[in-house]
Amino acid sequence: MSIQGEAITILSMLFMGVVMGISFDSYQILKQKSGIKGFLTAVCDLLYWISFTFLAFGTLFRLNGGIVRFYIFIVILTGFFMYVWLFRSAYMNFFLRLLSFVIKLYQFVRRLIDVLLITPVKFLLQMLLVSGAFLVQLLYRFLIGAGRVILFLVAPFRRLIRSRFRGRGKVAGFFLRMTKWFRNRKSLY
């Protein structure tokens, strides 16, 4: 491999060390904010290191055909420590502010959707339920009133109807029960 190829490999792996530091700090902050604990932490850590390993070796494969030498690990560690020494505090402040902004933006959008979409739909559903209950009660009262009018109109013929249905106990009993039921509904008005 030429000197130019080695220099590009060294600079790329130095940059890969910086990327490792940035991604590791980002992962640690997100893990701490989300409250992941226990076995899930070990799984997430393993997934992080596997993904970074694929990223580093994928980059190395594109640069020099995947030739791994000892100095590549030293250069990656040098890039990581360079990040820790030079950029870590600035990046952590930036990432925490960015995360805070994203959380506040999410909360704002969530409240906006609640106010503009969910609350009006709830209100409309409540209005439909109240209107439906009102219509059912109105129909009920109309039927009660119509039954009373019918009873009032039939009252002069009550004796005739009673004498006519006297022999048929079930029909007369049903009619008498209905008459009592309509009389007892006076408390609704």
LUMSE-819164 format. One record per atom (N, C-alpha, C): residue in three letters; x, y, z. Coordinates in steps of 0.1 Angstrom, whole numbers, plus 5000, padded with zeros to 4 digits. Atoms other than C-alpha are relative to their C-alpha. Layout:
ALAXYZ
...
//
This chain:
MET500849885000
MET500050005000
MET500950125000
SER499249885001
SER501350354992
SER499950085012
ILE500049924988
ILE502150615017
ILE498750095001
GLN501349925000
GLN499150825006
GLN498949915005
GLY501150094995
GLY496850525012
GLY500149985015
GLU499850024986
GLU498450465046
GLU499550135008
ALA500449874993
ALA497950845055
ALA498550015000
ILE501550005000
ILE494250825044
ILE499449915010
THR500550104990
THR493750515065
THR500250055014
ILE499849954987
ILE495350675095
ILE499150115004
LEU500949894997
LEU493350995092
LEU498549955001
SER501350064999
SER490150795086
SER499849935013
MET500150074987
MET490750575117
MET500150105012
LEU500049904990
LEU491550885137
LEU498650065001
PHE501349955001
PHE488251025126
PHE499049905006
MET500850104994
MET486650695135
MET500149995015
GLY499949994986
GLY487950725170
GLY499250125006
VAL500849894996
VAL486351065173
VAL498549974999
VAL501450045002
VAL483050925159
VAL499649905011
MET500350094989
MET483350645185
MET499750075013
GLY500349924988
GLY483550895213
GLY498750075000
ILE501349935001
ILE480651105200
ILE498949905001
SER501150094999
SER478450805195
SER499949935013
PHE500150064987
PHE479350655228
PHE499450095010
ASP500649904991
ASP478550975247
ASP498650024997
SER501449985003
SER475351015228
SER499249885005
TYR500650124995
TYR474450655236
TYR499850005015
GLN500050004985
GLN475250695273
GLN498950105005
ILE501049904995
ILE473151015276
ILE498649944997
LEU501350055003
LEU470150855258
LEU499649885009
LYS500350114991
LYS470450545279
LYS499750055014
GLN500349954987
GLN470550745311
GLN498650075000
LYS501349935001
LYS467550965300
LYS498849914999
SER501150105002
SER465450665290
SER499849915012
GLY500250084988
GLY466050485322
GLY500149854998
ILE499850145003
ILE467150155307
ILE500849945011
LYS499350064989
LYS468249915334
LYS500049854998
GLY500050144999
GLY469149555340
GLY500649934987
PHE499650085011
PHE469449295312
PHE500050084987
LEU500149925012
LEU468349545286
LEU501250094997
THR498749925001
THR471449755293
THR501149924993
ALA498950095006
ALA473749465285
ALA499749984985
VAL500350035014
VAL471849395252
VAL500250134992
CYS499849875007
CYS471949765242
CYS501550034998
ASP498649985001
ASP475649785250
ASP500649914989
LEU499550095009
LEU476349475230
LEU499750044985
LEU500449955014
LEU474349615200
LEU500850124996
TYR499249885004
TYR476249945202
TYR501449964996
TRP498750045004
TRP479649775201
TRP500149924987
ILE500150075013
ILE478649545173
ILE499850094989
SER500249915011
SER477349825152
SER501250094998
PHE498849925003
PHE480450035158
PHE501149924994
THR499050085006
THR482649745150
THR499849984985
PHE500350015014
PHE480849695117
PHE500350144992
LEU499749875006
LEU481150075110
LEU501550014998
ALA498549985001
ALA484950075117
ALA500549914990
PHE499450095010
PHE485749765097
PHE499450024986
GLY500549975013
GLY483449865069
GLY500750124994
THR499249885005
THR485350195066
THR501449954997
LEU498650065003
LEU488650005068
LEU500049924988
PHE500150085012
PHE487449765041
PHE500050094988
ARG500149925011
ARG486550045018
ARG501450084997
LEU498749925002
LEU489950225024
LEU501149914995
ASN498850085004
ASN492549945022
ASN499749864998
GLY500350145003
GLY490649625014
GLY499949925013
GLY500250084987
GLY490149525051
GLY501349955006
ILE498750044993
ILE493849495061
ILE500050065013
VAL500049964986
VAL493949515099
VAL501549995005
ARG498750004994
ARG497249625114
ARG499950055015
PHE500049964986
PHE498149685151
PHE499950155001
TYR500049854998
TYR498650065146
TYR498650054997
ILE501349955002
ILE495050095134
ILE499250015013
PHE500749994987
PHE493750015169
PHE500650115008
ILE499449894992
ILE496250265184
ILE499550134995
VAL500549875006
VAL495050535159
VAL498550025004
ILE501449984996
ILE491350465168
ILE500050055015
LEU500049964986
LEU492150495205
LEU500550145002
THR499549864999
THR494150815199
THR498950094996
GLY501149925004
GLY491150955180
GLY499050015011
PHE501049994988
PHE488850865210
PHE500550095011
PHE499549914990
PHE491151025235
PHE500250144996
MET499949875005
MET491651325213
MET498650075002
TYR501349954999
TYR487851365213
TYR499750035015
VAL500349984986
VAL487651325251
VAL500750125005
TRP499249894995
TRP490351575257
TRP499650134994
LEU500249875007
LEU489351845231
LEU498550034999
PHE501349975004
PHE485651815223
PHE498949955009
ARG501150074993
ARG483751615249
ARG499150105007
SER500949914992
SER482451895272
SER499250094990
ALA500849915010
ALA481352115242
ALA499049914994
TYR501050095007
TYR479651815225
TYR498949965010
MET501050044990
MET477951705257
MET499050115003
ASN500949894998
ASN476552055263
ASN499150024988
PHE500849995012
PHE475452075227
PHE498949894999
PHE500950125002
PHE473851725227
PHE498950015011
LEU501049984990
LEU472051795260
LEU499050114997
ARG500949905004
ARG470652115247
ARG499149964988
LEU500750065012
LEU469651945214
LEU498949915005
LEU500950104994
LEU467951665234
LEU498950085007
SER501049934993
SER466151915256
SER499050074990
PHE500849945010
PHE464952105225
PHE499149904993
VAL500850115007
VAL463751785208
VAL498849965009
ILE501050044990
ILE461851685240
ILE498950115001
LYS500949894999
LYS460252035243
LYS499150014987
LEU500750005012
LEU459352025206
LEU498949894999
TYR500950115000
TYR457751685210
TYR498850035009
GLN501149964991
GLN455751805240
GLN499150104994
PHE500849895006
PHE454552115221
PHE499249944989
VAL500850075010
VAL453451905191
VAL498949915006
ARG501050084994
ARG451751665213
ARG498850085006
ARG501149914995
ARG449851945231
ARG499250064989
LEU500749945011
LEU449052105198
LEU499049904994
ILE500950105005
ILE447551785185
ILE498949975009
ASP501050024990
ASP445651745217
ASP499050114999
VAL501049885000
VAL444152095215
VAL499350014987
LEU500649985013
LEU443552105178
LEU499249884994
LEU500650125006
LEU442451745171
LEU499249925010
ILE500650094991
ILE441651535201
ILE498950065008
THR501049934992
THR439751785223
THR498850034992
PRO501349975007
PRO437351895195
PRO499349874996
VAL500750135002
VAL436651525186
VAL499349955012
LYS500650044988
LYS435951445222
LYS498750095002
PHE501149914998
PHE433651755224
PHE498949964990
LEU501150045010
LEU431751645192
LEU499449875004
LEU500650134996
LEU431351295205
LEU499150025012
GLN500949974989
GLN429951435238
GLN498850074996
MET501249935004
MET427651665220
MET499049904993
LEU500950105006
LEU426351365199
LEU499349915010
LEU500650084990
LEU425851165230
LEU498950075008
VAL501049924993
VAL423951445248
VAL498850024991
SER501149985009
SER421851515217
SER499249874998
GLY500750125001
GLY421051145213
GLY499249975013
ALA500850024987
ALA420051115250
ALA498850095001
PHE501149915000
PHE417951425246
PHE498849954991
LEU501050055010
LEU416151285215
LEU499349875006
VAL500650114994
VAL415550955233
VAL499050045011
GLN500949954989
GLN414051135263
GLN498850074994
LEU501149935007
LEU411951355240
LEU499049904994
LEU500850105005
LEU410651045222
LEU499249935011
TYR500650074989
TYR409950875255
TYR498850085005
ARG501149914994
ARG407951175268
ARG498850014990
PHE501150005010
PHE406051195235
PHE499149885000
LEU500850124999
LEU405050835237
LEU499249995012
ILE500850004988
ILE403950875273
ILE498850104998
GLY501149915003
GLY401951185263
GLY498949944991
ALA501050065010
ALA400351005233
ALA499249895007
GLY500850104993
GLY399450715256
GLY499050065009
ARG501049944992
ARG397750945280
ARG498850064992
VAL501149955009
VAL395851115252
VAL499149894996
ILE500850125004
ILE394750775240
ILE499149955011
LEU500850044988
LEU393650685275
LEU498950095003
PHE501149904998
PHE391751005278
PHE498949994990
LEU501050025010
LEU390050945246
LEU499249875001
VAL500650134999
VAL389250585254
VAL499249995013
ALA500650014987
ALA388050665290
ALA498549994999
PRO501550025000
PRO384350705280
PRO499649864996
PHE500450145005
PHE384450365263
PHE500649895009
ARG499350104991
ARG386250195293
ARG499049895004
ARG500950114996
ARG383150015305
ARG499649914989
LEU500350085011
LEU382349895271
LEU501149904997
ILE498850095003
ILE385849765266
ILE500149905011
ARG499950094989
ARG385849605300
ARG499049894999
SER501050105001
SER382649425295
SER500249914987
ARG499750085012
ARG383749315260
ARG501149905003
PHE498850094998
PHE387049165273
PHE500049935013
ARG500150064987
ARG385849045306
ARG500249855000
GLY499950145002
GLY385748685294
GLY501549964996
ARG498750035004
ARG389248705281
ARG501050075010
GLY499249954989
GLY391348755312
GLY501450054996
LYS498649955003
LYS394748785296
LYS500050134993
VAL500049875007
VAL393849065273
VAL499650115009
ALA500549904991
ALA391849255299
ALA501150035011
GLY499049984990
GLY394649195324
GLY501250094995
PHE498949925006
PHE397249335300
PHE499550154998
PHE500549875001
PHE395049635293
PHE499950085013
LEU500049944987
LEU394549705330
LEU501450035005
ARG498649974996
ARG398349675336
ARG500550124993
MET499649885008
MET398949925308
MET499450135005
THR500749884994
THR396450165323
THR500650045012
LYS499349974987
LYS398050145357
LYS501450064997
TRP498649965004
TRP401550185341
TRP500050154996
PHE500149865005
PHE400450505323
PHE499650105011
ARG500449924989
ARG398850645354
ARG501250035009
ASN498949984990
ASN401950595375
ASN501150084994
ARG499049925007
ARG404050795349
ARG499850155002
LYS500349864998
LYS402651125361
LYS501350075006
SER498949944993
SER405851175381
SER501150054990
LEU498949965010
LEU407951225349
LEU499850144996
TYR500249865004
TYR406351565342
TYR500250095012
//
